[in-house]
Amino acid sequence: MRQKKCANVPPPTPEAAQTKAIDDKIRDATKSGQQPWCKDVGGYEVYKQRTGEICRL
């Protein structure tokens, strides 16, 4: 790794991977301009906390 000057980056934790997946789904939903289903974006509370908007139940 030193020879190739690679950074020693630890693998992402499962929680970080799940958070990134939810963020990606939220981003995709806001691009489409439609309210996403709550089950698709991590639940009502998570979506409201991150965007300040509500999702479809």
URGI-V185347 format. One record per residue. RES is the residue in one small letter. PSI is psi as a letter, one per 30 degrees, with the letter a starting at -180 (* if undefined). Layout:
# URGI-V185347
res={RES RES}
psi={PSI PSI}
This chain:
# URGI-V185347
res={m r q k k c a n v p p p t p e a a q t k a i d d k i r d a t k s g q q p w c k d v g g y e v y k q r t g e i c r l}
psi={e e e g h k k i k l k k l e e e e e e e e e e e e e e e e e e f g l k l k e f f g g l e e e e e e f f g l l l k *}
